[in-house]
């Protein structure tokens, strides 16, 4: 997790789109809860660097918010504030407030 965050600081936009986004989405769709927990942490840390892929990653994050697994729910609860603080106000109101309510 921390390694990907460190690497992301050195990547340009094209590398993020071609390399990092697919890695994060693969982690988020993994069968083991550990990979999904890692994806939640990475999404929250580097959301602003994802540019045009923010919508995809935000939707995946919101999907992970509905997980039944306690470890994933705990990760989402600990990172939802980080992700929300990096979002546009309109998106925050329309997409994240309903997640907070659930």
N, CA, C and O atoms as a GROMACS GRO file, in nm:
protein
  408
    1UNK      N    1   0.082  -0.118   0.000
    1UNK     CA    2   0.000   0.000   0.000
    1UNK      C    3   0.087   0.126   0.000
    1UNK      O    4   0.075   0.211  -0.088
    2UNK      N    5   0.172   0.135   0.098
    2UNK     CA    6   0.258   0.253   0.108
    2UNK      C    7   0.354   0.260  -0.011
    2UNK      O    8   0.389   0.368  -0.057
    3UNK      N    9   0.395   0.143  -0.061
    3UNK     CA   10   0.484   0.141  -0.177
    3UNK      C   11   0.416   0.199  -0.299
    3UNK      O   12   0.474   0.280  -0.371
    4UNK      N   13   0.291   0.159  -0.324
    4UNK     CA   14   0.218   0.214  -0.437
    4UNK      C   15   0.198   0.363  -0.422
    4UNK      O   16   0.204   0.437  -0.520
    5UNK      N   17   0.172   0.408  -0.301
    5UNK     CA   18   0.156   0.551  -0.276
    5UNK      C   19   0.285   0.625  -0.308
    5UNK      O   20   0.282   0.731  -0.371
    6UNK      N   21   0.398   0.572  -0.265
    6UNK     CA   22   0.527   0.635  -0.292
    6UNK      C   23   0.557   0.637  -0.442
    6UNK      O   24   0.604   0.738  -0.495
    7UNK      N   25   0.528   0.527  -0.509
    7UNK     CA   26   0.552   0.519  -0.653
    7UNK      C   27   0.462   0.617  -0.727
    7UNK      O   28   0.505   0.679  -0.825
    8UNK      N   29   0.338   0.632  -0.682
    8UNK     CA   30   0.244   0.719  -0.752
    8UNK      C   31   0.290   0.864  -0.756
    8UNK      O   32   0.255   0.938  -0.847
    9UNK      N   33   0.368   0.904  -0.658
    9UNK     CA   34   0.418   1.042  -0.654
    9UNK      C   35   0.513   1.070  -0.770
    9UNK      O   36   0.527   1.184  -0.812
   10UNK      N   37   0.578   0.965  -0.822
   10UNK     CA   38   0.676   0.980  -0.929
   10UNK      C   39   0.618   0.959  -1.068
   10UNK      O   40   0.686   0.986  -1.167
   11UNK      N   41   0.495   0.910  -1.078
   11UNK     CA   42   0.436   0.878  -1.208
   11UNK      C   43   0.373   1.000  -1.273
   11UNK      O   44   0.320   1.087  -1.205
   12UNK      N   45   0.379   1.004  -1.406
   12UNK     CA   46   0.308   1.110  -1.478
   12UNK      C   47   0.166   1.063  -1.506
   12UNK      O   48   0.130   0.950  -1.473
   13UNK      N   49   0.084   1.148  -1.565
   13UNK     CA   50  -0.058   1.118  -1.586
   13UNK      C   51  -0.079   0.996  -1.675
   13UNK      O   52  -0.170   0.916  -1.650
   14UNK      N   53   0.002   0.982  -1.777
   14UNK     CA   54  -0.012   0.868  -1.868
   14UNK      C   55   0.021   0.737  -1.796
   14UNK      O   56  -0.049   0.637  -1.814
   15UNK      N   57   0.125   0.737  -1.716
   15UNK     CA   58   0.161   0.617  -1.640
   15UNK      C   59   0.054   0.582  -1.538
   15UNK      O   60   0.025   0.464  -1.514
   16UNK      N   61  -0.004   0.683  -1.477
   16UNK     CA   62  -0.112   0.657  -1.381
   16UNK      C   63  -0.229   0.591  -1.452
   16UNK      O   64  -0.285   0.493  -1.404
   17UNK      N   65  -0.267   0.646  -1.568
   17UNK     CA   66  -0.382   0.593  -1.642
   17UNK      C   67  -0.355   0.452  -1.694
   17UNK      O   68  -0.444   0.367  -1.688
   18UNK      N   69  -0.236   0.427  -1.744
   18UNK     CA   70  -0.206   0.298  -1.806
   18UNK      C   71  -0.162   0.190  -1.707
   18UNK      O   72  -0.184   0.072  -1.731
   19UNK      N   73  -0.101   0.231  -1.598
   19UNK     CA   74  -0.042   0.132  -1.507
   19UNK      C   75  -0.110   0.126  -1.370
   19UNK      O   76  -0.146   0.018  -1.324
   20UNK      N   77  -0.127   0.240  -1.307
   20UNK     CA   78  -0.175   0.242  -1.169
   20UNK      C   79  -0.325   0.217  -1.158
   20UNK      O   80  -0.369   0.142  -1.070
   21UNK      N   81  -0.404   0.277  -1.245
   21UNK     CA   82  -0.549   0.259  -1.239
   21UNK      C   83  -0.587   0.111  -1.253
   21UNK      O   84  -0.667   0.062  -1.174
   22UNK      N   85  -0.533   0.039  -1.351
   22UNK     CA   86  -0.567  -0.103  -1.360
   22UNK      C   87  -0.526  -0.184  -1.237
   22UNK      O   88  -0.596  -0.278  -1.198
   23UNK      N   89  -0.414  -0.150  -1.176
   23UNK     CA   90  -0.370  -0.220  -1.056
   23UNK      C   91  -0.469  -0.198  -0.943
   23UNK      O   92  -0.508  -0.293  -0.874
   24UNK      N   93  -0.511  -0.074  -0.923
   24UNK     CA   94  -0.604  -0.043  -0.815
   24UNK      C   95  -0.739  -0.111  -0.840
   24UNK      O   96  -0.799  -0.163  -0.746
   25UNK      N   97  -0.786  -0.111  -0.964
   25UNK     CA   98  -0.913  -0.176  -0.995
   25UNK      C   99  -0.906  -0.327  -0.978
   25UNK      O  100  -1.003  -0.390  -0.936
   26UNK      N  101  -0.791  -0.386  -1.011
   26UNK     CA  102  -0.772  -0.530  -0.988
   26UNK      C  103  -0.773  -0.561  -0.840
   26UNK      O  104  -0.833  -0.660  -0.797
   27UNK      N  105  -0.707  -0.478  -0.762
   27UNK     CA  106  -0.708  -0.497  -0.617
   27UNK      C  107  -0.850  -0.485  -0.562
   27UNK      O  108  -0.891  -0.564  -0.477
   28UNK      N  109  -0.924  -0.387  -0.609
   28UNK     CA  110  -1.060  -0.364  -0.561
   28UNK      C  111  -1.155  -0.478  -0.597
   28UNK      O  112  -1.254  -0.501  -0.527
   29UNK      N  113  -1.125  -0.549  -0.704
   29UNK     CA  114  -1.209  -0.660  -0.745
   29UNK      C  115  -1.159  -0.795  -0.700
   29UNK      O  116  -1.213  -0.898  -0.740
   30UNK      N  117  -1.056  -0.796  -0.618
   30UNK     CA  118  -0.995  -0.921  -0.573
   30UNK      C  119  -1.088  -1.004  -0.486
   30UNK      O  120  -1.180  -0.953  -0.423
   31UNK      N  121  -1.061  -1.133  -0.483
   31UNK     CA  122  -1.142  -1.224  -0.402
   31UNK      C  123  -1.107  -1.217  -0.254
   31UNK      O  124  -1.194  -1.237  -0.168
   32UNK      N  125  -0.983  -1.190  -0.225
   32UNK     CA  126  -0.940  -1.183  -0.085
   32UNK      C  127  -0.968  -1.043  -0.030
   32UNK      O  128  -0.948  -0.943  -0.099
   33UNK      N  129  -1.012  -1.038   0.094
   33UNK     CA  130  -1.047  -0.907   0.152
   33UNK      C  131  -0.925  -0.817   0.165
   33UNK      O  132  -0.939  -0.695   0.162
   34UNK      N  133  -0.807  -0.874   0.180
   34UNK     CA  134  -0.686  -0.793   0.196
   34UNK      C  135  -0.661  -0.705   0.074
   34UNK      O  136  -0.619  -0.590   0.088
   35UNK      N  137  -0.686  -0.758  -0.044
   35UNK     CA  138  -0.664  -0.677  -0.165
   35UNK      C  139  -0.764  -0.563  -0.174
   35UNK      O  140  -0.728  -0.453  -0.215
   36UNK      N  141  -0.888  -0.587  -0.134
   36UNK     CA  142  -0.989  -0.481  -0.138
   36UNK      C  143  -0.960  -0.374  -0.033
   36UNK      O  144  -0.983  -0.256  -0.058
   37UNK      N  145  -0.912  -0.415   0.083
   37UNK     CA  146  -0.873  -0.318   0.187
   37UNK      C  147  -0.758  -0.231   0.135
   37UNK      O  148  -0.760  -0.109   0.154
   38UNK      N  149  -0.662  -0.292   0.071
   38UNK     CA  150  -0.550  -0.215   0.015
   38UNK      C  151  -0.599  -0.116  -0.090
   38UNK      O  152  -0.553  -0.002  -0.095
   39UNK      N  153  -0.693  -0.160  -0.174
   39UNK     CA  154  -0.747  -0.071  -0.277
   39UNK      C  155  -0.816   0.050  -0.216
   39UNK      O  156  -0.802   0.162  -0.265
   40UNK      N  157  -0.890   0.029  -0.109
   40UNK     CA  158  -0.958   0.139  -0.041
   40UNK      C  159  -0.857   0.242   0.007
   40UNK      O  160  -0.876   0.362  -0.014
   41UNK      N  161  -0.750   0.198   0.069
   41UNK     CA  162  -0.649   0.290   0.120
   41UNK      C  163  -0.579   0.365   0.007
   41UNK      O  164  -0.555   0.485   0.017
   42UNK      N  165  -0.548   0.295  -0.101
   42UNK     CA  166  -0.479   0.359  -0.213
   42UNK      C  167  -0.569   0.462  -0.279
   42UNK      O  168  -0.525   0.572  -0.311
   43UNK      N  169  -0.697   0.425  -0.302
   43UNK     CA  170  -0.791   0.519  -0.365
   43UNK      C  171  -0.800   0.648  -0.286
   43UNK      O  172  -0.800   0.757  -0.344
   44UNK      N  173  -0.809   0.637  -0.157
   44UNK     CA  174  -0.825   0.756  -0.073
   44UNK      C  175  -0.699   0.842  -0.074
   44UNK      O  176  -0.707   0.965  -0.070
   45UNK      N  177  -0.583   0.779  -0.081
   45UNK     CA  178  -0.458   0.855  -0.075
   45UNK      C  179  -0.429   0.932  -0.203
   45UNK      O  180  -0.380   1.044  -0.197
   46UNK      N  181  -0.458   0.872  -0.316
   46UNK     CA  182  -0.414   0.933  -0.442
   46UNK      C  183  -0.529   0.965  -0.537
   46UNK      O  184  -0.510   0.967  -0.658
   47UNK      N  185  -0.645   0.990  -0.483
   47UNK     CA  186  -0.764   1.019  -0.564
   47UNK      C  187  -0.742   1.136  -0.659
   47UNK      O  188  -0.780   1.128  -0.776
   48UNK      N  189  -0.682   1.242  -0.612
   48UNK     CA  190  -0.668   1.361  -0.696
   48UNK      C  191  -0.575   1.340  -0.814
   48UNK      O  192  -0.580   1.416  -0.910
   49UNK      N  193  -0.490   1.238  -0.811
   49UNK     CA  194  -0.397   1.214  -0.921
   49UNK      C  195  -0.459   1.133  -1.035
   49UNK      O  196  -0.397   1.118  -1.140
   50UNK      N  197  -0.582   1.081  -1.016
   50UNK     CA  198  -0.640   0.991  -1.114
   50UNK      C  199  -0.709   1.062  -1.230
   50UNK      O  200  -0.752   0.996  -1.325
   51UNK      N  201  -0.719   1.192  -1.225
   51UNK     CA  202  -0.774   1.269  -1.336
   51UNK      C  203  -0.904   1.216  -1.391
   51UNK      O  204  -1.003   1.207  -1.318
   52UNK      N  205  -0.906   1.178  -1.520
   52UNK     CA  206  -1.031   1.134  -1.582
   52UNK      C  207  -1.083   1.001  -1.526
   52UNK      O  208  -1.198   0.964  -1.552
   53UNK      N  209  -1.002   0.931  -1.452
   53UNK     CA  210  -1.043   0.801  -1.396
   53UNK      C  211  -1.104   0.814  -1.257
   53UNK      O  212  -1.136   0.714  -1.193
   54UNK      N  213  -1.119   0.935  -1.211
   54UNK     CA  214  -1.176   0.956  -1.077
   54UNK      C  215  -1.316   0.898  -1.065
   54UNK      O  216  -1.351   0.839  -0.963
   55UNK      N  217  -1.396   0.915  -1.169
   55UNK     CA  218  -1.534   0.863  -1.164
   55UNK      C  219  -1.535   0.712  -1.144
   55UNK      O  220  -1.611   0.661  -1.061
   56UNK      N  221  -1.454   0.642  -1.218
   56UNK     CA  222  -1.447   0.497  -1.207
   56UNK      C  223  -1.404   0.455  -1.068
   56UNK      O  224  -1.464   0.366  -1.007
   57UNK      N  225  -1.301   0.519  -1.018
   57UNK     CA  226  -1.250   0.482  -0.886
   57UNK      C  227  -1.346   0.522  -0.775
   57UNK      O  228  -1.359   0.451  -0.675
   58UNK      N  229  -1.412   0.634  -0.791
   58UNK     CA  230  -1.510   0.675  -0.690
   58UNK      C  231  -1.626   0.577  -0.686
   58UNK      O  232  -1.673   0.540  -0.578
   59UNK      N  233  -1.673   0.534  -0.803
   59UNK     CA  234  -1.782   0.435  -0.807
   59UNK      C  235  -1.739   0.304  -0.743
   59UNK      O  236  -1.818   0.240  -0.673
   60UNK      N  237  -1.616   0.264  -0.767
   60UNK     CA  238  -1.565   0.140  -0.707
   60UNK      C  239  -1.554   0.155  -0.556
   60UNK      O  240  -1.585   0.062  -0.482
   61UNK      N  241  -1.512   0.271  -0.510
   61UNK     CA  242  -1.504   0.298  -0.366
   61UNK      C  243  -1.643   0.290  -0.304
   61UNK      O  244  -1.660   0.229  -0.198
   62UNK      N  245  -1.741   0.351  -0.369
   62UNK     CA  246  -1.877   0.349  -0.318
   62UNK      C  247  -1.931   0.206  -0.318
   62UNK      O  248  -2.005   0.167  -0.227
   63UNK      N  249  -1.895   0.129  -0.419
   63UNK     CA  250  -1.934  -0.012  -0.422
   63UNK      C  251  -1.874  -0.088  -0.304
   63UNK      O  252  -1.940  -0.172  -0.242
   64UNK      N  253  -1.749  -0.058  -0.273
   64UNK     CA  254  -1.684  -0.123  -0.159
   64UNK      C  255  -1.745  -0.080  -0.026
   64UNK      O  256  -1.735  -0.151   0.073
   65UNK      N  257  -1.809   0.036  -0.024
   65UNK     CA  258  -1.878   0.082   0.097
   65UNK      C  259  -1.991  -0.012   0.136
   65UNK      O  260  -2.026  -0.022   0.254
   66UNK      N  261  -2.048  -0.081   0.039
   66UNK     CA  262  -2.158  -0.171   0.065
   66UNK      C  263  -2.118  -0.314   0.097
   66UNK      O  264  -2.203  -0.401   0.109
   67UNK      N  265  -1.990  -0.338   0.111
   67UNK     CA  266  -1.940  -0.473   0.140
   67UNK      C  267  -1.987  -0.520   0.277
   67UNK      O  268  -2.008  -0.440   0.369
   68UNK      N  269  -2.004  -0.649   0.291
   68UNK     CA  270  -2.046  -0.710   0.416
   68UNK      C  271  -1.928  -0.742   0.508
   68UNK      O  272  -1.944  -0.750   0.630
   69UNK      N  273  -1.811  -0.760   0.449
   69UNK     CA  274  -1.693  -0.800   0.526
   69UNK      C  275  -1.652  -0.689   0.623
   69UNK      O  276  -1.629  -0.576   0.581
   70UNK      N  277  -1.642  -0.721   0.752
   70UNK     CA  278  -1.611  -0.618   0.852
   70UNK      C  279  -1.478  -0.545   0.828
   70UNK      O  280  -1.468  -0.425   0.852
   71UNK      N  281  -1.377  -0.617   0.780
   71UNK     CA  282  -1.247  -0.553   0.758
   71UNK      C  283  -1.254  -0.448   0.647
   71UNK      O  284  -1.189  -0.343   0.655
   72UNK      N  285  -1.332  -0.476   0.544
   72UNK     CA  286  -1.347  -0.381   0.435
   72UNK      C  287  -1.428  -0.261   0.482
   72UNK      O  288  -1.395  -0.147   0.450
   73UNK      N  289  -1.533  -0.287   0.557
   73UNK     CA  290  -1.615  -0.177   0.611
   73UNK      C  291  -1.533  -0.087   0.703
   73UNK      O  292  -1.550   0.035   0.703
   74UNK      N  293  -1.445  -0.147   0.780
   74UNK     CA  294  -1.358  -0.069   0.869
   74UNK      C  295  -1.262   0.018   0.788
   74UNK      O  296  -1.239   0.134   0.822
   75UNK      N  297  -1.206  -0.040   0.681
   75UNK     CA  298  -1.114   0.036   0.596
   75UNK      C  299  -1.187   0.153   0.530
   75UNK      O  300  -1.135   0.265   0.525
   76UNK      N  301  -1.307   0.127   0.481
   76UNK     CA  302  -1.386   0.233   0.418
   76UNK      C  303  -1.418   0.343   0.519
   76UNK      O  304  -1.405   0.461   0.488
   77UNK      N  305  -1.458   0.302   0.639
   77UNK     CA  306  -1.492   0.401   0.742
   77UNK      C  307  -1.371   0.486   0.780
   77UNK      O  308  -1.385   0.605   0.809
   78UNK      N  309  -1.253   0.426   0.778
   78UNK     CA  310  -1.134   0.502   0.816
   78UNK      C  311  -1.085   0.594   0.704
   78UNK      O  312  -1.013   0.690   0.732
   79UNK      N  313  -1.123   0.567   0.578
   79UNK     CA  314  -1.072   0.645   0.466
   79UNK      C  315  -1.175   0.729   0.394
   79UNK      O  316  -1.140   0.807   0.305
   80UNK      N  317  -1.300   0.716   0.430
   80UNK     CA  318  -1.404   0.790   0.358
   80UNK      C  319  -1.386   0.941   0.374
   80UNK      O  320  -1.416   1.018   0.282
   81UNK      N  321  -1.338   0.984   0.487
   81UNK     CA  322  -1.313   1.126   0.508
   81UNK      C  323  -1.200   1.178   0.422
   81UNK      O  324  -1.207   1.289   0.369
   82UNK      N  325  -1.094   1.098   0.408
   82UNK     CA  326  -0.981   1.137   0.323
   82UNK      C  327  -1.025   1.154   0.178
   82UNK      O  328  -0.991   1.252   0.113
   83UNK      N  329  -1.102   1.058   0.129
   83UNK     CA  330  -1.148   1.064  -0.008
   83UNK      C  331  -1.245   1.180  -0.027
   83UNK      O  332  -1.236   1.254  -0.126
   84UNK      N  333  -1.336   1.196   0.065
   84UNK     CA  334  -1.436   1.302   0.054
   84UNK      C  335  -1.374   1.441   0.054
   84UNK      O  336  -1.422   1.531  -0.015
   85UNK      N  337  -1.268   1.459   0.130
   85UNK     CA  338  -1.204   1.590   0.136
   85UNK      C  339  -1.135   1.629   0.005
   85UNK      O  340  -1.104   1.746  -0.016
   86UNK      N  341  -1.112   1.531  -0.083
   86UNK     CA  342  -1.045   1.559  -0.210
   86UNK      C  343  -1.143   1.570  -0.326
   86UNK      O  344  -1.102   1.593  -0.440
   87UNK      N  345  -1.271   1.555  -0.299
   87UNK     CA  346  -1.374   1.557  -0.403
   87UNK      C  347  -1.429   1.698  -0.422
   87UNK      O  348  -1.418   1.784  -0.334
   88UNK      N  349  -1.489   1.719  -0.538
   88UNK     CA  350  -1.563   1.842  -0.562
   88UNK      C  351  -1.685   1.844  -0.471
   88UNK      O  352  -1.740   1.739  -0.436
   89UNK      N  353  -1.727   1.963  -0.432
   89UNK     CA  354  -1.837   1.978  -0.338
   89UNK      C  355  -1.966   1.915  -0.391
   89UNK      O  356  -2.039   1.850  -0.316
   90UNK      N  357  -1.995   1.934  -0.518
   90UNK     CA  358  -2.118   1.879  -0.576
   90UNK      C  359  -2.118   1.726  -0.572
   90UNK      O  360  -2.219   1.665  -0.538
   91UNK      N  361  -2.005   1.667  -0.606
   91UNK     CA  362  -1.995   1.520  -0.600
   91UNK      C  363  -2.005   1.470  -0.457
   91UNK      O  364  -2.066   1.366  -0.429
   92UNK      N  365  -1.946   1.545  -0.368
   92UNK     CA  366  -1.953   1.508  -0.227
   92UNK      C  367  -2.098   1.503  -0.181
   92UNK      O  368  -2.141   1.407  -0.117
   93UNK      N  369  -2.174   1.607  -0.214
   93UNK     CA  370  -2.314   1.613  -0.172
   93UNK      C  371  -2.399   1.505  -0.238
   93UNK      O  372  -2.482   1.442  -0.172
   94UNK      N  373  -2.378   1.482  -0.367
   94UNK     CA  374  -2.464   1.389  -0.439
   94UNK      C  375  -2.427   1.243  -0.420
   94UNK      O  376  -2.514   1.156  -0.426
   95UNK      N  377  -2.298   1.213  -0.398
   95UNK     CA  378  -2.257   1.073  -0.393
   95UNK      C  379  -2.212   1.026  -0.255
   95UNK      O  380  -2.238   0.912  -0.218
   96UNK      N  381  -2.144   1.110  -0.181
   96UNK     CA  382  -2.088   1.062  -0.055
   96UNK      C  383  -2.183   1.079   0.064
   96UNK      O  384  -2.181   0.997   0.156
   97UNK      N  385  -2.264   1.181   0.063
   97UNK     CA  386  -2.360   1.198   0.174
   97UNK      C  387  -2.453   1.077   0.185
   97UNK      O  388  -2.476   1.030   0.297
   98UNK      N  389  -2.508   1.024   0.073
   98UNK     CA  390  -2.588   0.902   0.086
   98UNK      C  391  -2.510   0.784   0.145
   98UNK      O  392  -2.566   0.702   0.217
   99UNK      N  393  -2.382   0.776   0.113
   99UNK     CA  394  -2.299   0.669   0.170
   99UNK      C  395  -2.284   0.687   0.320
   99UNK      O  396  -2.292   0.590   0.396
  100UNK      N  397  -2.263   0.811   0.363
  100UNK     CA  398  -2.255   0.840   0.507
  100UNK      C  399  -2.384   0.800   0.577
  100UNK      O  400  -2.382   0.744   0.687
  101UNK      N  401  -2.496   0.829   0.513
  101UNK     CA  402  -2.624   0.798   0.576
  101UNK      C  403  -2.646   0.647   0.591
  101UNK      O  404  -2.706   0.603   0.689
  102UNK      N  405  -2.597   0.569   0.494
  102UNK     CA  406  -2.611   0.424   0.510
  102UNK      C  407  -2.508   0.369   0.604
  102UNK      O  408  -2.505   0.249   0.629
   0.00000   0.00000   0.00000
